[in-house]
Amino acid sequence: MGRGADPTLSNLTERIETSPSKDLEDRGLSKPEHSRRATPESPPLRLIIPVYNEGANFPSLWEAIKSSIQSEFEAIVVYDFEEDDTVPLVRGIMEAGERRLHLLRNTVGVGVVGALRTAFQYVRKGPVLVVMADLSDDLTQVDQMLELYRKGHHLVAASRYTRGGRVLGGPWLKKNLSRLAGLTLHWFRGLPTSDATNAFKLYDATLLNEIEIESRGGFEINLEVTVKAFLGGYSIVEIPTTWRDRARGKSRFRLWTWLPRYLKWYGFAFRPRRDFRQAS
């Protein structure tokens, strides 16, 4: 996907569900400026929340979002199928009058990559934050991340492995492979973040639409976008974060299935730096 027309993009506005009195609008693509001071015309922060049967977690997640984020925001919940038990909960909140919450059906491909690519195609301008529905992310840091974005950074990474970061729980092998990848890319390749694989990142939408996203498997998309942003000369900054393993529900992370795809983008990081923006 990129600046050119996408065959699914023209239909996305018909598939997104919004509260009756609030539509998502102003999706124009523009070149980011060095400083992005908030103005009345600035797009609000868009939270992208991919879900797969997160009905047990979503009410707590929504309360955490509302209590933790002081900045103006909209949340887009991306789902694969109508039977997902998250969907009726979200619709209920919307029907009760919540104007900041929206539903968007995944039209690209089943799974987290399809969900994120669907949302990235829809949001064409402004700050975009990926949030997991399992309550693993520290949402009290969102306003700080947004402030760094407003100062001109294209990618703000929440890092579990920089000084002050922590990982609480989770499979031993998974978290240590992630730590090894993040720290070695930081030390030996010079990535400005020590946690390139973490999903909890805030992006400028222009970045997401200028680079070609090739991932088709799973969470390796986080590493791909970070590596291409680095090689393409985009501004990246990190802050320490605390990640907590999910307390409810089952993770769909597939380590052995996705590991070869992670290795692809790990190796890709050592290529020469160049402009990855796609032609219009």
Secondary structure, DSSP 8 states (H G I E B T S, - for coil): --SS--TTHHHHHHH-B--TT------------S-----TTS--EEEEEE-SS-TTTHHHHHHHHHHH--S-EEEEEEES-TT-THHHHHHHHHHTT-SSEEEEE--S-SSHHHHHHHHHHH--SSEEEE--TTS-S-GGGHHHHHHHHHTT-SEEEEESSSTT-EEESS-HHHHHHHHHHHHHIIIII--S-S-TT-S-EEEEHHHHHHB-----SSTHHHHHHHHHHHHTT--EEEEE-EEE--SSS-----HHHHHHHHHHHHHHTTS-----B---
